[in-house]
């Protein structure tokens, strides 16, 4: 099971505030978050993740799902005569560190206290029945089911920030709690005799829901996240999937449906693990919604293809993407850094991963899913001791957004997918709406589909496009009011110093935008006012930047006459205190520019925001004029420097 809850993921939190009552100040449907490992973590990955919270925050990650919050860690011994002895130290520390970077926690509660549950032969199990519980724990003063109820109520109450029984120093409410993961599998959820698994999970959910509601009416319960592998990847209809008669899928499907139907009043959101291809996302969502009319939360959305782990579909890379190597061979090369092809295939793999991850995020948003959790934060595995086969383990070598110290790069080095996630946040994070402009029909072949998704943010529209396995041009003139558009590319490789290589943005005609299998962001590019002889336009990458970051500006100049013109161009900044910077001269220029009649030229410039830059609102000025005669046309925009 690659999608283990004790492994971590980068969570994409697409928040539908009005649907799930998330306390927030604006009605965003899409924002980017992240997830951190839980109480039980192999190879010290949880500690590695917390050590790099600053990097995650710099990428725009604000929401952190806790992969495993163990009942046994918090309450390792049974209550005595009705009195609980909770140990909050681990979870308190986690929340304090996440709040220190402005984050919010979304934990997964596991019913795993050995003194309370029916069996320890699975990750989680129902509380013991009253008779057995009393025999095993004669001094508890309550039943094991009541102990589970009290635990859920206490954990919700401690972190809800309502001023009653809160953790000391709590800064914000943490109100979203998942109950288990992949409980359709007997290894993750089982009873003492293996019977009534679904019925007893329904009871576990019911008790947790009522306990959470008693602690705080705004608390939200997420049902277990199911994992059906790759059965949705060829985009089956709901009827085709329901008619599938293949173990273990049929048993998994029946468990999930029984839980949803019997526990419909005891959870607020549906959980699902999505380890496999983005092609299967629309079909997966359709199937869930054929049973449940609730917000959906995706967990374990792998940033990389699961090599050699197909259940129903054929291997992905054998035929199309890397025909000279099988998936097993790719996995072996990825984990063998001395292999002659390791560098070449890893470079290809990291590009694939950046594209794969952003496609999953974009499609997930387009289907109206509330949240998606990407796997994983770190590449950590250096041997096959944990997973058992080198191909399985290759996922964990290759799926992290940060380097885990296995390869030559230092531990914590951001990978191309990290910078693509950051770009995702900058371009469409906190969008107010999202629409699928090219919905994949039920049963259609997704292998050659052209995806076109529209995000609206700050009253501006951004389209994200790509075309599977083909190059083509598309006409977007009906979506934009300007004749030209700006194309922004994702980061797919690092330089020799492990720094991101940002492809240059492009200005292209709106009626002929070239696309291929790599997603692009497309924005309107404003035209220069025609009343000026010379035009100047500044289009910032972002209007809010942080100290220590790089930001960029598109600079455009135009000759609005029917004669060749030569003129000067320069920029400067007004600081928050009203002073000009630099005090004399310019940031850029003056640059002498010569343009043919009606010709335009543009360029993208990156500049750093030093770590000691004063905080506040700045104004960036661009000026154009005739050399020797002064500048007489100006364009400006404001930007804010944050910590």
WOPE-V168879 format. One record per backbone hydrogen bond with DSSP energy under -1.0 kcal/mol. NH is the residue of the N-H (numbers start at 0). CO is the residue of the C=O. If there is no record, write none. Layout:
nh=[NH NH]
co=[CO CO]
//
This chain:
nh=[3 6 9 11 13 14 16 19 20 27 28 29 30 32 33 34 35 38 44 47 48 49 50 51 52 55 56 57 58 59 60 63 65 66 68 70 73 74 79 80 81 82 86 91 92 93 94 95 96 97 98 99 100 101 102 103 105 107 108 109 111 115 116 117 122 123 124 127 132 133 134 135 136 139 146 147 148 149 150 151 152 153 154 155 156 157 158 166 169 173 176 177 178 181 184 187 188 189 199 200 201 202 203 204 205 206 207 208 209 210 211 212 213 214 215 218 219 221 222 225 232 234 240 241 242 243 249 251 252 253 254 255 256 257 258 259 260 261 262 265 267 268 269 271 272 273 279 280 283 284 285 286 287 288 290 291 296 297 298 300 301 302 306 308 319 321 324 329 330 331 332 333 334 335 338 341 344 345 346 347 348 349 350 351 352 353 354 355 356 357 358 359 360 361 362 363 364 365 366 367 368 369 370 371 372 373 374 378 387 392 393 394 396 397 398 401 402 411 412 414 417 418 419 420 421 422 423 424 425 426 427 429 430 430 431 432 434 436 442 443 448 450 452 453 454 455 456 459 461 462 463 464 465 466 467 469 471 473 475 478 484 485 486 487 494 497 500 505 507 509 511 512 514 519 520 521 522 524 534 536 538 540 544 546 547 548 550 552 553 554 555 556 557 558 559 564 566 567 568 569 570 571 572 573 574 577 580 586 590 592 594 597 598 600 602 604 606 608 612 615 617 618 619 620 621 622 623 624 628 631 632 634 636 638 639 640 641]
co=[1 3 373 371 369 12 14 15 16 25 430 430 12 10 62 8 64 67 41 43 44 45 46 48 49 51 52 53 54 56 55 103 105 35 107 109 69 70 82 138 139 79 73 87 88 89 90 91 92 93 94 95 97 98 97 61 63 65 177 68 109 112 112 125 186 187 110 115 128 129 130 131 132 136 142 143 144 145 146 147 148 149 150 151 152 153 154 157 166 158 219 106 221 224 181 184 184 123 195 196 197 198 199 200 201 202 203 204 205 206 207 208 209 210 211 215 174 176 268 270 229 231 236 237 238 240 245 247 248 249 250 251 252 253 254 255 256 257 258 262 220 220 294 296 225 298 276 277 279 280 281 282 283 284 287 287 269 370 271 372 299 374 304 305 315 316 321 325 326 327 328 329 330 332 335 338 340 341 342 343 344 345 346 347 348 349 350 351 352 353 354 355 356 357 358 359 360 361 362 364 363 295 295 11 297 9 300 401 383 388 389 391 392 393 394 376 412 402 409 400 414 414 415 416 417 418 419 420 421 422 423 29 29 427 455 455 453 451 234 440 445 465 463 434 461 432 459 456 454 521 452 519 450 515 448 466 514 512 509 475 507 522 505 520 498 494 492 486 484 482 508 473 471 464 487 462 485 483 557 555 553 551 639 641 608 545 606 604 538 602 536 600 534 598 532 594 592 624 590 622 587 620 580 618 578 574 572 570 568 566 564 560 595 556 554 552 550 548 609 640 638 573 636 571 634 569 632 567 625 623 623 621 619 617 542 615 544]
//
